[in-house]
Amino acid sequence: MRTLTEGARGLGLRPEFVDTLLELPAVKGLDFLEVAPENWMQIGGRKRDQLDRIADRYPLVAHGLSLSIADTEPLNTAFLRDVARFLDDYGIAIYSDHLSAARDSTGYLYDLLPVPRRAENLPYLAGRIAQVQDFTGRRLVLENISAYYRYPGEMTEGAFFAELVARSGCGILLDINNAYVNARNHGTDADAFLRALPSEAIVYYHIAGHLELADGFLLDTHGTPVADAVMALAGKAWALHGARPLLLERDNKVPALDVLLADLGYIATAVDEGRHVLA
């Protein structure tokens, strides 16, 4: 398995630039790529050949969409076996997904629903995380999502994550944009969320763009440039927790690869400079 350096920079692998990536030698400033196992693990032919060739040049990180760790249905063990096989086939050390529910009794919902952050839910989640870690042979890394609904009587997000880490040994994929979006939409303190997280559990960072509506409400779209305020918050995260691999997410209105790489380099430099100012 190939490991990532603390200052590694990455992109989510998107079909818009796969062909371009394969036409080039290993690109300077691109240290890893993130893939959704669900999009690759059951395919063959040309697409599988493309992934094989890309994996020869770049370390891969797996970021899933369908684990649904927080739902009330039995874990999908057939899916987990397929994920574990995919991770092993490509020597992928990091497997992440979202701290959310994405299924109910009718099937997959194609959305990420927030977890009720109540103390009584922690043992259930910790048990589910243990099952996933046993199946994959890897620490499960969970991302903080953009949540547009809050349940009454909840713990703060930072305290909930910290307690879940303590009980389960899971890692954290810290999404800076999601932290910013939640703080703005719900009137909470993004800095306090960052301070509550255990540094040793943070495995890597996501950063992305969002859309601001006319009423000031923010939508996590991954379809716009990263806001300056989000980069400033990322600098605070680095000052608090240290450098980690940083991945720029762009899922909609994906620009050309050279534009994405320029954005990634600019963001990484700005975040690092912000970290030194704040430290």
C-alpha positions as CSV (number, residue, x, y, z in Angstrom):
1,M,0.0,0.0,0.0
2,R,1.3,3.4,-0.9
3,T,1.1,6.1,1.8
4,L,0.7,9.9,1.4
5,T,2.9,12.6,2.7
6,E,1.4,15.3,5.0
7,G,1.6,17.9,2.2
8,A,0.2,15.7,-0.6
9,R,-2.3,17.4,-2.9
10,G,-5.1,15.5,-4.7
11,L,-8.1,15.6,-6.9
12,G,-11.2,13.5,-7.2
13,L,-10.9,11.4,-10.4
14,R,-13.6,12.6,-12.8
15,P,-14.5,11.3,-16.3
16,E,-14.0,14.8,-17.7
17,F,-10.2,14.6,-17.4
18,V,-9.4,10.9,-17.4
19,D,-8.3,10.9,-21.0
20,T,-6.1,14.0,-20.5
21,L,-4.6,12.4,-17.4
22,L,-3.6,9.3,-19.3
23,E,-2.0,11.3,-22.1
24,L,0.4,12.9,-19.7
25,P,3.3,11.5,-17.6
26,A,2.9,11.7,-13.8
27,V,1.8,15.3,-13.2
28,K,3.8,17.5,-10.9
29,G,1.7,18.9,-8.1
30,L,-0.8,16.0,-8.3
31,D,0.2,13.5,-5.6
32,F,-2.9,11.3,-5.3
33,L,-6.4,10.7,-6.7
34,E,-9.6,9.9,-4.9
35,V,-12.1,7.4,-6.4
36,A,-15.6,6.3,-5.4
37,P,-15.4,2.4,-5.2
38,E,-19.0,2.2,-6.3
39,N,-18.1,3.7,-9.7
40,W,-15.3,1.3,-10.5
41,M,-15.4,-2.0,-8.6
42,Q,-17.9,-3.8,-10.9
43,I,-16.6,-2.7,-14.2
44,G,-14.2,-4.1,-16.7
45,G,-13.1,-3.3,-20.3
46,R,-11.8,0.1,-21.2
47,K,-12.7,1.9,-18.0
48,R,-11.0,-0.8,-15.8
49,D,-7.9,-0.6,-18.0
50,Q,-7.9,3.2,-17.6
51,L,-8.0,2.9,-13.8
52,D,-5.2,0.3,-13.9
53,R,-3.0,2.7,-15.8
54,I,-3.8,5.6,-13.5
55,A,-3.2,3.5,-10.4
56,D,0.3,2.7,-11.8
57,R,1.1,6.4,-11.7
58,Y,-0.8,7.8,-8.7
59,P,-1.7,6.5,-5.2
60,L,-5.4,6.1,-4.9
61,V,-7.7,7.0,-1.9
62,A,-11.2,5.5,-1.8
63,H,-14.1,7.7,-0.9
64,G,-17.4,5.9,-0.8
65,L,-21.0,7.0,-1.3
66,S,-23.1,4.0,-0.2
67,L,-21.9,2.8,3.1
68,S,-24.8,4.5,5.0
69,I,-23.1,3.8,8.4
70,A,-25.9,5.5,10.3
71,D,-29.0,3.9,8.9
72,T,-31.1,1.3,10.7
73,E,-30.8,-1.5,8.1
74,P,-28.3,-4.4,8.4
75,L,-25.0,-3.5,6.9
76,N,-24.7,-4.6,3.2
77,T,-22.1,-7.3,3.7
78,A,-21.9,-8.2,0.0
79,F,-21.1,-4.6,-0.8
80,L,-18.5,-4.5,1.9
81,R,-16.8,-7.7,0.5
82,D,-16.7,-6.0,-2.9
83,V,-15.2,-2.9,-1.4
84,A,-12.6,-4.8,0.5
85,R,-11.6,-6.7,-2.7
86,F,-11.3,-3.4,-4.6
87,L,-9.2,-1.8,-1.9
88,D,-6.9,-4.9,-1.9
89,D,-6.6,-5.0,-5.7
90,Y,-5.4,-1.5,-5.8
91,G,-3.4,-1.4,-2.6
92,I,-5.6,1.4,-1.2
93,A,-4.8,2.2,2.4
94,I,-7.5,4.8,3.1
95,Y,-11.2,4.0,2.9
96,S,-13.6,6.9,3.7
97,D,-17.3,7.5,3.6
98,H,-19.8,9.9,5.2
99,L,-21.1,10.0,8.7
100,S,-24.7,9.9,7.5
101,A,-27.6,7.6,6.4
102,A,-28.2,7.0,2.8
103,R,-30.8,4.1,2.9
104,D,-34.1,3.2,4.4
105,S,-36.2,0.0,4.2
106,T,-37.0,0.8,0.6
107,G,-33.4,1.1,-0.6
108,Y,-30.9,3.8,-1.4
109,L,-32.1,7.4,-1.2
110,Y,-29.3,9.0,-3.3
111,D,-28.9,11.6,-0.6
112,L,-26.9,12.0,2.6
113,L,-29.1,12.4,5.7
114,P,-27.6,13.7,8.9
115,V,-27.2,11.6,12.0
116,P,-29.1,12.6,15.1
117,R,-26.1,13.6,17.3
118,R,-27.3,12.1,20.5
119,A,-25.3,10.2,23.1
120,E,-27.6,7.2,22.9
121,N,-26.7,6.7,19.2
122,L,-22.9,6.4,19.8
123,P,-22.8,2.7,20.8
124,Y,-24.8,1.7,17.8
125,L,-22.5,3.7,15.4
126,A,-19.4,2.4,17.1
127,G,-20.6,-1.2,16.6
128,R,-21.3,-0.6,13.0
129,I,-17.9,1.0,12.4
130,A,-16.2,-2.0,14.1
131,Q,-18.0,-4.3,11.6
132,V,-16.8,-2.3,8.6
133,Q,-13.3,-2.2,9.9
134,D,-13.3,-6.0,10.3
135,F,-14.5,-6.5,6.8
136,T,-12.1,-4.1,5.1
137,G,-9.1,-4.6,7.4
138,R,-8.7,-0.9,7.5
139,R,-9.6,2.0,9.8
140,L,-12.9,3.5,8.6
141,V,-12.5,7.3,7.9
142,L,-15.7,9.3,8.2
143,E,-16.5,12.7,6.7
144,N,-18.5,15.5,8.3
145,I,-21.4,16.3,5.9
146,S,-23.2,19.4,5.0
147,A,-26.5,19.0,6.9
148,Y,-29.5,21.2,6.2
149,Y,-31.6,19.8,9.1
150,R,-30.9,19.7,12.8
151,Y,-32.5,17.4,15.3
152,P,-33.5,18.7,18.8
153,G,-31.4,17.8,21.8
154,E,-28.2,17.2,19.9
155,M,-24.6,17.2,21.0
156,T,-22.4,19.7,19.2
157,E,-20.9,18.2,16.0
158,G,-17.3,18.4,17.3
159,A,-18.1,16.7,20.6
160,F,-20.1,14.0,18.8
161,F,-17.2,13.2,16.4
162,A,-14.7,13.2,19.2
163,E,-16.7,10.8,21.3
164,L,-17.3,8.5,18.2
165,V,-13.6,8.4,17.5
166,A,-12.8,7.5,21.2
167,R,-15.4,4.7,21.1
168,S,-14.7,3.2,17.7
169,G,-11.1,4.2,16.6
170,C,-12.4,5.6,13.3
171,G,-10.6,8.3,11.5
172,I,-11.9,11.7,10.3
173,L,-12.1,13.1,6.8
174,L,-12.4,16.8,7.7
175,D,-14.3,18.6,5.0
176,I,-13.5,22.3,5.5
177,N,-16.3,23.6,3.2
178,N,-18.9,21.5,5.0
179,A,-17.8,22.8,8.3
180,Y,-18.1,26.4,7.0
181,V,-21.5,25.7,5.3
182,N,-23.0,24.2,8.5
183,A,-21.7,27.1,10.7
184,R,-23.2,29.7,8.4
185,N,-26.5,28.0,7.9
186,H,-27.1,27.0,11.5
187,G,-25.4,29.9,13.3
188,T,-22.8,27.7,15.0
189,D,-19.0,28.3,15.5
190,A,-16.8,26.6,12.9
191,D,-13.7,27.4,15.0
192,A,-15.2,25.6,18.0
193,F,-16.0,22.6,15.8
194,L,-12.4,22.4,14.6
195,R,-11.0,22.8,18.2
196,A,-13.2,19.9,19.4
197,L,-11.7,17.4,17.0
198,P,-8.9,15.0,18.0
199,S,-5.9,15.9,15.8
200,E,-4.6,12.3,15.7
201,A,-7.8,11.1,14.1
202,I,-7.7,13.5,11.1
203,V,-6.5,11.5,8.1
204,Y,-7.0,14.0,5.3
205,Y,-8.9,17.2,4.3
206,H,-11.5,18.0,1.7
207,I,-12.0,21.5,0.3
208,A,-14.6,22.6,-2.2
209,G,-16.9,25.4,-3.4
210,H,-20.4,26.2,-2.4
211,L,-23.3,28.3,-3.7
212,E,-24.8,31.2,-1.8
213,L,-28.5,31.8,-2.4
214,A,-30.2,35.2,-2.4
215,D,-31.3,34.8,1.3
216,G,-27.7,34.0,2.4
217,F,-28.3,30.2,2.7
218,L,-25.4,28.1,1.5
219,L,-25.5,25.0,-0.6
220,D,-22.6,22.6,-0.8
221,T,-22.4,22.1,-4.6
222,H,-18.8,21.3,-5.4
223,G,-19.4,23.3,-8.6
224,T,-17.8,26.7,-7.9
225,P,-14.3,27.9,-6.9
226,V,-13.4,27.7,-3.2
227,A,-14.4,30.8,-1.3
228,D,-11.7,32.8,0.5
229,A,-13.5,32.3,3.8
230,V,-13.2,28.5,3.4
231,M,-9.5,28.8,2.6
232,A,-9.1,30.9,5.7
233,L,-10.9,28.2,7.8
234,A,-8.6,25.6,6.2
235,G,-5.6,27.6,7.4
236,K,-7.1,27.5,11.0
237,A,-7.5,23.7,10.7
238,W,-3.9,23.3,9.6
239,A,-2.7,25.6,12.5
240,L,-4.7,23.5,15.0
241,H,-4.2,20.0,13.6
242,G,-1.2,20.2,11.3
243,A,-0.8,19.5,7.6
244,R,-2.6,16.5,6.1
245,P,-3.2,15.4,2.5
246,L,-5.6,18.0,0.9
247,L,-8.1,17.1,-1.8
248,L,-9.9,19.6,-4.0
249,E,-13.4,18.4,-4.8
250,R,-15.0,19.5,-8.1
251,D,-18.0,17.4,-9.2
252,N,-20.0,19.9,-11.3
253,K,-19.0,22.3,-14.0
254,V,-15.6,20.6,-14.0
255,P,-13.0,22.7,-15.7
256,A,-10.0,21.5,-17.7
257,L,-7.3,19.6,-15.8
258,D,-4.8,22.4,-16.0
259,V,-7.3,24.8,-14.5
260,L,-8.0,22.3,-11.6
261,L,-4.3,21.8,-11.0
262,A,-3.7,25.6,-10.9
263,D,-6.6,25.9,-8.4
264,L,-5.2,23.1,-6.3
265,G,-1.8,24.6,-6.2
266,Y,-3.1,28.1,-5.3
267,I,-5.4,26.7,-2.6
268,A,-2.6,24.5,-1.0
269,T,-0.2,27.5,-0.9
270,A,-2.9,29.9,0.5
271,V,-3.9,27.4,3.2
272,D,-0.3,26.7,4.2
273,E,0.5,30.4,4.4
274,G,-2.6,31.0,6.5
275,R,-1.6,28.2,8.8
276,H,1.8,29.9,9.4
277,V,0.2,33.2,10.1
278,L,-2.2,31.7,12.6
279,A,0.1,29.2,14.3
